[in-house]
Amino acid sequence: MRNPWQTVGSGNSASGGALLAAAFCVLFAGTAQAGPCKAQIDQLESQIHLAASNPAAGPTAPQTVNAQLHRQPAPSAVEHGEAKASADGDAALERARKADAQGDASGCLEALRQTRELYGLDVK
């Protein structure tokens, strides 16, 4: 009976097996390197990119006392607040990536929770 993995006319089944093993390693190398919450990081990044098209979306920061007293902020204060909120969101996402790379599932999940909270995305 003919081996279905062996090419026709090939008398060297060892090279066919090596080729099959190499293909298997290439296909599954990425999943072996993934950290404990890589899928959640990818999903959150997708949510952030989708939300970027919405002008009201993005990272947020706590409301200031002046804002609570109905005082209009200066444009530079608004820009500063947006930049700080964006930096905080980016830092939280970077903490998640680092924890994931180190195999720290709980640290990664906590950083993802903080990122979701900063971006106002499905906080659970």
C-alpha positions as CSV (number, residue, x, y, z in Angstrom):
1,M,0.0,0.0,0.0
2,R,1.3,3.5,-0.9
3,N,2.0,6.0,1.8
4,P,-0.2,9.1,1.3
5,W,2.4,11.4,2.8
6,Q,5.1,10.2,0.4
7,T,5.4,12.0,-2.9
8,V,5.2,9.9,-6.1
9,G,8.6,8.8,-7.3
10,S,10.3,9.8,-4.0
11,G,12.3,6.9,-2.6
12,N,13.4,8.8,0.4
13,S,10.6,8.8,3.0
14,A,13.0,10.3,5.7
15,S,13.2,13.6,3.8
16,G,9.4,13.7,3.4
17,G,9.0,13.2,7.1
18,A,11.5,15.9,7.9
19,L,9.6,18.2,5.5
20,L,6.3,17.5,7.2
21,A,7.9,18.0,10.7
22,A,9.4,21.4,9.5
23,A,6.0,22.5,8.2
24,F,4.3,21.6,11.4
25,C,6.9,23.5,13.5
26,V,6.5,26.6,11.3
27,L,2.7,26.5,11.5
28,F,2.5,26.1,15.2
29,A,5.5,28.2,16.4
30,G,3.4,31.3,16.9
31,T,1.0,29.6,19.2
32,A,3.7,28.1,21.3
33,Q,5.2,31.6,22.0
34,A,1.9,33.2,23.0
35,G,1.5,34.3,26.6
36,P,-1.4,33.5,28.9
37,C,-3.5,36.4,27.8
38,K,-2.3,37.2,24.3
39,A,-5.8,36.6,22.9
40,Q,-7.3,39.1,25.3
41,I,-4.6,41.7,24.5
42,D,-5.3,41.3,20.7
43,Q,-9.1,41.6,21.3
44,L,-8.7,44.8,23.4
45,E,-6.4,46.3,20.9
46,S,-9.0,45.7,18.2
47,Q,-11.7,47.3,20.4
48,I,-9.4,50.3,20.9
49,H,-8.8,50.7,17.2
50,L,-12.5,50.4,16.4
51,A,-13.3,53.0,19.1
52,A,-10.8,55.4,17.6
53,S,-13.2,56.3,14.8
54,N,-15.6,57.6,17.5
55,P,-14.6,61.1,18.5
56,A,-16.2,60.6,22.0
57,A,-14.1,57.5,22.6
58,G,-10.7,57.2,24.0
59,P,-8.9,57.1,27.3
60,T,-10.4,59.2,30.1
61,A,-9.2,60.8,33.3
62,P,-11.0,61.8,36.4
63,Q,-13.0,65.1,36.3
64,T,-11.2,68.0,38.0
65,V,-12.7,70.2,40.7
66,N,-12.8,73.2,38.3
67,A,-14.9,71.1,35.9
68,Q,-17.3,70.2,38.7
69,L,-17.7,73.9,39.5
70,H,-18.7,74.5,35.9
71,R,-15.6,76.4,34.9
72,Q,-14.6,76.2,31.3
73,P,-11.1,74.6,30.9
74,A,-8.5,76.3,28.8
75,P,-7.8,74.5,25.4
76,S,-4.2,73.7,26.6
77,A,-5.6,72.1,29.8
78,V,-7.9,69.9,27.6
79,E,-5.0,68.9,25.4
80,H,-2.9,68.1,28.5
81,G,-5.7,66.0,30.0
82,E,-6.1,64.1,26.7
83,A,-2.4,63.5,26.4
84,K,-2.1,62.2,30.0
85,A,-5.2,60.0,29.6
86,S,-3.7,58.6,26.4
87,A,-0.3,58.0,28.0
88,D,-2.0,56.3,31.0
89,G,-4.0,54.0,28.6
90,D,-0.8,53.2,26.6
91,A,1.1,52.5,29.7
92,A,-1.5,50.1,31.1
93,L,-1.6,48.2,27.8
94,E,2.2,48.0,27.8
95,R,2.1,46.6,31.3
96,A,-0.3,43.9,30.0
97,R,2.1,43.0,27.2
98,K,5.1,42.8,29.6
99,A,3.2,40.6,32.1
100,D,2.0,38.4,29.2
101,A,5.6,38.0,27.9
102,Q,6.7,37.0,31.4
103,G,3.9,34.5,31.7
104,D,2.2,36.5,34.5
105,A,-1.5,35.8,33.8
106,S,-2.9,37.7,36.9
107,G,-0.7,40.7,36.3
108,C,-1.7,40.7,32.6
109,L,-5.4,40.5,33.4
110,E,-5.2,43.3,36.0
111,A,-3.4,45.6,33.5
112,L,-6.1,44.7,30.9
113,R,-8.8,45.6,33.4
114,Q,-7.1,49.0,34.0
115,T,-6.8,49.6,30.3
116,R,-10.5,48.8,29.7
117,E,-11.4,51.2,32.6
118,L,-9.2,54.0,31.1
119,Y,-10.8,53.5,27.7
120,G,-14.3,53.0,29.0
121,L,-14.6,49.6,27.3
122,D,-16.8,46.8,28.8
123,V,-15.4,47.1,32.3
124,K,-16.3,43.9,34.2
